[in-house]
Structures are given as structure tokens and as C-alpha cells.
């Protein structure tokens, strides 16, 4: 019982002190995703200031340029592309700044022996330990060594099963044993 309490306290601390949101200094390397809200400014051209939402098909529209695919591209790449588009006969030496106003989170599903099973959104990197923390920690029946990730295979027909032993990860302090999850992963905690 004391071990379970200490584990849940540890999970809470990991969650509280984990960098799972986008910070301003991370902006240029951030890969844009559908649903993200971007603020685009062009130095000296207030009339081109826009706040745009990336469409479900990964596009955004900007004056003089039209629609462009941005999903999966880094903020700096999109900024450069807009500068090039504006520089082609519209504005001399344009300086474009893009800031990510809101990140559309990725989803992970946590089920089984956790205190609050369900779907959770996350940004940045997320590990199994952090996802279980989001789900309120292990229930009193949850097993630290009985965890698996169900991940869609590349052909999307089957799930790849990845076994995770959090007890081993916590006891050894080996970060590599706390697997990084991907969009759409299903984490199942058994008894």
C-alpha cells in the first residue's frame, strides 16, 4: 500500500514537472499540425497580420500566396516559404514571424486499471509514465509490470503490442524503459 502511494506521488511529480506544452523558445522547431492556431505577422505590414487555424487537410491561406500545405513542416520552414512568396513581386525583403498561439494536441487512450481511464490530449513528447499520470495514476489493482501499448501497424490493419514494465523503469532510473508514445496509442493497464 505504501509502495502504491509512493508510486502515485512519483507519477504526480513527473506530470507536474514534465515539459509537455510548447514553450516560446521551441517555436521554430515545432512541427505544425492540423488544428494549430498560428499568428503570422509581416514586419511593417500590419494589413497582413493574420491569426489562422490550420485546416483538417493541413493547409493555410495567406494573402498574395494563396493556400499552402503546412502540416508536418517546421514553423521556420513555413515562415521562409511565406517570405519567398511575398518577395516574389509583392514586398521587398519581407520579414515574417510566426508564433504558435495554440497547439492542437495529439491523443492517447489510457484504459484498464487506472483511476481515470479515457482519452487524453498531449503536446510534445509523452511517455507511458506521463500518460498514466494524466489518467490519475494506477488504481489499487493496477500492475506496474502489466502494461502494454497497442499501436497501429503501418498498414493500419493490426495493432503492434509493446510491453512496458514501469516498475523496472522507475527502479532502474533508465529513461529508455519508459517508452515514448505516439498519436493514437492505446495504453492498457492490467491487474
C-alpha positions as CSV (number, residue, x, y, z in Angstrom):
1,X,0.0,0.0,0.0
2,X,2.8,2.4,0.9
3,X,4.6,1.4,-2.3
4,X,1.4,2.3,-4.3
5,X,1.1,5.7,-2.6
6,X,4.8,6.5,-3.3
7,X,4.3,5.4,-7.0
8,X,1.3,7.7,-7.4
9,X,3.2,10.6,-5.7
10,X,6.1,9.9,-8.1
11,X,3.7,9.9,-11.1
12,X,2.2,13.2,-10.0
13,X,5.6,14.8,-9.7
14,X,6.6,13.5,-13.1
15,X,3.5,15.0,-14.6
16,X,3.8,18.4,-12.8
17,X,7.4,18.9,-13.8
18,X,7.3,17.5,-17.3
19,X,7.5,19.8,-20.3
20,X,4.5,18.7,-22.3
21,X,3.4,22.1,-23.6
22,X,5.0,24.2,-26.3
23,X,7.3,27.0,-25.0
24,X,8.1,30.1,-27.0
25,X,11.7,29.2,-27.5
26,X,10.6,25.9,-29.1
27,X,8.6,27.7,-31.7
28,X,10.9,27.5,-34.8
29,X,11.4,23.7,-34.5
30,X,7.8,22.9,-33.8
31,X,6.1,20.8,-36.5
32,X,2.8,22.3,-37.4
33,X,-0.3,20.1,-37.2
34,X,-3.9,20.3,-38.3
35,X,-6.0,22.4,-35.9
36,X,-3.0,24.5,-34.7
37,X,-3.6,28.2,-34.4
38,X,-0.8,30.4,-35.8
39,X,-0.3,34.1,-35.6
40,X,1.5,35.4,-38.7
41,X,3.0,38.9,-38.8
42,X,5.0,40.7,-41.6
43,X,7.2,43.5,-40.3
44,X,6.0,46.9,-41.4
45,X,2.8,45.5,-42.9
46,X,0.0,45.5,-40.3
47,X,-2.5,44.8,-43.0
48,X,-1.0,41.3,-43.4
49,X,-1.3,40.4,-39.7
50,X,-3.4,37.1,-39.5
51,X,-4.4,34.6,-37.0
52,X,-5.1,31.4,-38.8
53,X,-6.2,27.8,-38.0
54,X,-4.5,25.0,-39.9
55,X,-7.3,23.2,-41.8
56,X,-8.0,19.5,-41.3
57,X,-6.1,18.8,-44.6
58,X,-3.1,20.6,-43.2
59,X,-3.4,23.9,-45.2
60,X,-3.5,27.6,-44.5
61,X,-4.3,30.5,-46.7
62,X,-2.3,33.8,-46.8
63,X,-2.7,37.0,-48.9
64,X,-0.8,37.1,-52.2
65,X,0.3,33.5,-51.7
66,X,-3.0,31.6,-51.5
67,X,-3.2,28.1,-50.0
68,X,-0.2,26.2,-48.9
69,X,0.4,22.9,-47.2
70,X,1.9,23.4,-43.7
71,X,1.1,20.2,-41.8
72,X,4.3,18.4,-40.8
73,X,6.5,21.4,-41.6
74,X,8.5,23.3,-39.1
75,X,7.4,26.9,-38.2
76,X,10.7,28.2,-39.6
77,X,10.1,26.4,-42.9
78,X,6.6,28.0,-43.3
79,X,8.0,31.4,-42.4
80,X,10.6,31.1,-45.1
81,X,8.1,29.9,-47.6
82,X,5.8,32.9,-46.9
83,X,8.8,35.3,-47.1
84,X,9.7,33.8,-50.5
85,X,6.1,34.1,-51.7
86,X,5.8,37.7,-50.6
87,X,9.2,38.5,-52.0
88,X,8.2,37.4,-55.5
89,X,6.9,40.8,-56.6
90,X,4.8,41.9,-53.6
91,X,7.1,43.1,-50.8
92,X,10.8,43.9,-50.9
93,X,12.7,41.9,-48.3
94,X,9.7,40.6,-46.2
95,X,10.3,39.6,-42.6
96,X,7.7,37.1,-41.5
97,X,7.2,36.0,-37.9
98,X,5.0,33.0,-37.0
99,X,4.1,32.3,-33.4
100,X,2.1,29.2,-32.4
101,X,-0.9,30.5,-30.4
102,X,-2.5,27.2,-29.6
103,X,-1.3,23.7,-30.3
104,X,-3.9,21.0,-31.2
105,X,-2.9,18.2,-29.0
106,X,-2.3,14.6,-30.0
107,X,-4.5,11.9,-28.4
108,X,-3.6,8.9,-26.4
109,X,-6.1,6.5,-24.8
110,X,-5.4,5.0,-21.4
111,X,-7.6,2.2,-20.2
112,X,-7.7,-0.6,-17.7
113,X,-6.6,-0.3,-14.1
114,X,-6.0,3.5,-13.9
115,X,-8.0,5.9,-11.7
116,X,-9.5,7.9,-14.6
117,X,-9.5,5.9,-17.9
118,X,-10.1,7.8,-21.1
119,X,-8.7,9.8,-24.0
120,X,-6.1,12.4,-23.2
121,X,-4.6,15.2,-25.3
122,X,-0.9,15.9,-25.2
123,X,1.7,18.1,-26.9
124,X,5.4,17.5,-27.3
125,X,6.8,14.2,-26.2
126,X,4.8,12.0,-23.9
127,X,5.8,8.7,-22.2
128,X,3.8,5.9,-20.8
129,X,4.5,7.1,-17.2
130,X,3.3,10.6,-18.0
131,X,0.2,9.3,-19.8
132,X,-0.7,7.1,-16.8
133,X,-0.2,10.1,-14.6
134,X,-2.7,12.1,-16.7
135,X,-5.1,9.2,-16.1
136,X,-4.8,9.7,-12.3
137,X,-2.2,7.0,-11.7
138,X,-2.6,3.3,-11.3
139,X,-5.7,2.1,-9.5
140,X,-5.2,-0.1,-6.4
141,X,-5.4,-3.1,-8.7
142,X,-3.1,-1.7,-11.5
143,X,0.1,-3.6,-12.1
144,X,3.3,-1.6,-12.9
145,X,4.6,-4.6,-14.8
146,X,1.3,-5.4,-16.6
147,X,1.2,-2.5,-19.1
148,X,1.1,-2.7,-22.9
149,X,0.8,-0.2,-25.7
150,X,-1.4,-1.0,-28.7
151,X,0.0,0.9,-31.7
152,X,-1.5,0.8,-35.2
153,X,0.8,-1.0,-37.5
154,X,1.9,0.8,-40.7
155,X,-0.8,-1.0,-42.8
156,X,-3.4,0.0,-40.1
157,X,-4.9,-3.5,-40.1
158,X,-3.4,-4.7,-36.9
159,X,-2.1,-3.5,-33.6
160,X,1.6,-3.8,-32.7
161,X,1.8,-4.8,-29.0
162,X,4.6,-3.2,-26.9
163,X,5.0,-4.5,-23.4
164,X,6.1,-1.9,-20.7
165,X,7.4,-2.6,-17.2
166,X,7.2,0.7,-15.4
167,X,8.4,-0.8,-12.1
168,X,11.6,-1.7,-13.9
169,X,11.9,1.8,-15.4
170,X,11.3,3.5,-12.1
171,X,13.6,1.3,-10.1
172,X,16.4,1.4,-12.6
173,X,16.0,5.0,-13.5
174,X,16.5,4.0,-17.1
175,X,14.5,6.6,-19.1
176,X,14.6,4.3,-22.2
177,X,12.4,1.8,-20.4
178,X,9.6,4.5,-20.2
179,X,8.6,4.3,-23.9
180,X,7.6,7.5,-25.8
181,X,4.1,7.2,-27.1
182,X,2.7,8.2,-30.4
183,X,-0.5,9.8,-31.6
184,X,-3.4,7.3,-31.2
185,X,-1.6,4.8,-29.0
186,X,-3.8,2.8,-26.6
187,X,-2.2,2.1,-23.2
188,X,-3.8,-0.8,-21.4
189,X,-3.0,-1.4,-17.7
190,X,-3.9,-4.8,-16.4
191,X,-4.1,-6.2,-12.9
